[in-house]
């Protein structure tokens, strides 16, 4: 079996068993990552009280790009070079928000109080439809433990802090 990336940068010949063994580790990936940060400092009382508002955003849109080559053999019916690609590959979005008040008691000493919220949403063809599969009698005893089943999360944090600058 001949493997060639769509960009033509890689080409390798595998026998069928080797192909099955390496396909997961040799998938050409393309990624588009968008990052945005918005931060606002509000000086309520200059050099005494500052409010900080911040929003961070990161988005990754992954893509696994396959090319099916069998020499003179045609592609199977209904298969094209485009519909064998995996567009749902390592996609994620991370959003975080911060609200913070910082009070400068002296030139060197400050107190802060705040709230932070973060949400991470992960989407990948490898874990879509993931289910727990307990071993049954006569099976090989395999069991999907649930690790990496749901990497998405959201977290809220309330915090207090004290800072001393030398």
N, C-alpha and C positions, 0 to 999 in steps of 0.2 A: 504494500500500500504506500502511495506517495503522499506525503504531507507537504503542503506549500502554503505559506501565509498569503493573505490577499495582497499585501503590499509587495510580495515577491522577495522579501528580505530573507526568508528562511525556507529551506527545502530539505527534506529528509525522507529516506525510504525505510519503512518498518515492515516486519512481517505482522500478521494479524494479531498475534498475542502481544507483541511489543506495543502495537498501536493501542490496544486496550489498556496496557499498563501505563503509558505515558500521556494519554489524551488529556487527563485531568491536570497535568503539570505543564503542558505545552500549549495551552490555549492562548492565542494572541489576544491581548486585551487593549481596548481603547478606553480612555477615561476623559470625561469633561468635568472639571471641578470648578464650582462657583463659590466665591467667598465674599462676604460683605460684613462690615462692622460699622455701626453707628454709635457714637458716644457723645453725650452732651454733659457738659459741666456747668452747673448753675451756681454762681457765687452769691448766695443769699445775703451773707454778711462777709464782705471781702476779708480774707486772711483769718476768718473765724469759722464760718459754716459753709460747707460746699455740698451740693447734691449732685450725685452722679447717676446718670441714666445710660444704660448700654444695651445694645442688641447685637448679637453675633449670629451669622447665618453661614452654614457650609452645606453645599450640596454636591454630591458626586453622582454622576450618571455613567456607570460602567457598561461595557459592551464586549461580548466574546465573539470574535470574528472567525468563522470556520470557512474553509474551502474544501470542497469534496472533489477529489481527483481519482478517477479510476481508468486513466488512459483513454482508450477508445470506447469504453463502456459508458452508456448514457446514465444520467441521474435517474433514480427511481421515479415513477410517476408521482406527480404532485410535489416533487422536491426541486427547489431552485437554490442557487448559491446564496440568495438572500434569506429564504425562510429556514435555513439550518443554523443561522446565527442566533445567539442568545442576547436579547437586548436587556433583559432583566438580570444583570450581572453586577453584583456589588454596588447597588444603588443605596445611597443613604442621604438623610437630611439631619442636620444638627442645628437646633435653634436654642439660643440662650438669652435670657433677659436678666438685667441686674438693676436694682434700685438701691442706692447707698447714700447715707448721710455721714459726713465726716466733720467733726467738731474739733478745732484746734484750741485746746485748753491753754497751751503756751506755745512758744516758738518751736519747741522740741517735742511736745507731747500732744497726741491726738487720740480721740475716741471715734469709733465708727459703729454704725448699726446698718444692717441691710437685709435684703431679700434677693435670692437668686433662684431662677427657674431654668431648667434645661430639659429639652426633649430630643431624643435621638430615635429616628425611625429608619429601620434597616429593611431592605427588600432585596432578595437574592433568589435566583432560580434553584439554588442548591438547598434552600430551607423552606421554600414555599410548599405548603401542604404537609409539613413535617408532622409525623404522628409517632406516638409511643408504640413500639411493637414488642410486646413481651414474648419470651421464648415459649414454644409449645412442645409438647411431648414429641420426640422424634426429630426435633430440629437441631440445628447446630448450637443452640443455647444463646444465640445472639440476642441482644436487648438494646434498644436505643434508649439511652439514659435520660435524654432530655437536655443534655449539654448543648448549648448554642441554639436551642429551639426557638427562643424568643429574645434576640439581642436588643430589641427596641426597649426604651425605657423613658421615664420622665422622673425628674427629681426636683424637689423644692427644699431650699435651705434658708433658714433665718440665722443670722450671725451677728455677733458683737466682737469688737476688736479694740485693741489699744496699741498704739505705735509710739515708739520713742526713737527720735533721730539724733545721732551724735553730731 
